[in-house]
Amino acid sequence: MASSRKSASTPRSITPRQCRLILSQQGLLEQVEQMIQAQDKETQITWEYALEFRREDPLLNQLAVNLNLTSEQIDQFFIAASKL
C-alpha cells in the first residue's frame, strides 16, 4: 500500500528541460548524451525534440536500465526533476 502512495506522488511527466537539468545535477547528462548518440536516428530525434518525457516512456526506462537505476530511483528522479 505504501508504494501505491509513492507512485501516486510521482509526476507522470517532466519536461526535457527538467530531465536534462536533473541529469546534469546528478552528473549523468554526459553519459546519457553519449548513450543517445549511439542510438538510431529516431531515438536521437525523440530525445532532442520531445515536448515531455512520461514516466512510462520506453526510452527513459531503457536509459535507466543502462544506468542501473531502480524503479524507486526513477520515481525519485521524476519527483526531483518536477521541482526544477
N, C-alpha and C positions, 0 to 999 in steps of 0.2 A: 504494500500500500504506500509506503514511503516513496518508492521510486515513481509511483504514479504522480505524486505531488511534485517531485523533481522535474519530471518530463513536462508537466503542465506549466511550470515556470520557465522552461527553456523556450526561447523565441523560436518560432517556426522558420524565420528567415532573417538574414542580415544583409546589409549592402556590401558590394565589393570593396568599397572604401573601408568599412568596418572590418571586413575579413583581412584585408591587407595590413591595416594598422595593427590589429591584434597579432597577426603573424610576425610583423616587424618587432613588436614589443616582446614577443616570446622568442625572438632570434631564429624564426623559422622561414621568413619570407624568401630569402635567397635560395634555400633548399627547395622550397615549393616551386619557385620560379624555374629552377633547373629541371625539376620533375615535369613541369608543364612543357618546357621546350623539347623534352624527349618524347612527347605525345604526338598524336596525329593532329592535323590542321584543325579539325572540328573541335577537338578538346582545347586547343590554343585559342580559337575564336570564342568558345564558350567562356573560358577564363577571362579573356580580355573584355568582352562586350556584355556579359551577363548584367542584368539590372538588379538581380538579387541572387543570393545563394540560400537555398532551402536546406533545412536540417537533414532531410532525407535525400538530398542531391547525390546521385551516384559518383560524380566527380569528386566532391568534397569527401565523401565517405571512403573512396579509394585512396585519396591523398592521406587521409587519417590513418588508414591501414598501413600505408607505406611509411608513415611517421611513427608507427607503433602506438597510436593513441587508442585508448579505450572509449567505449560509448559514453561513459561518465565524463571523461576528459573532453570529448567533443561537445557535450552539453555545456560544460563549464566554459569552453571556448566561445560558444554561441552566447552565453549569458554575459561574459566579459565584453565580447565584441559589441553586443547590443547597447552597451553603456557608453560607447565611444561616439 
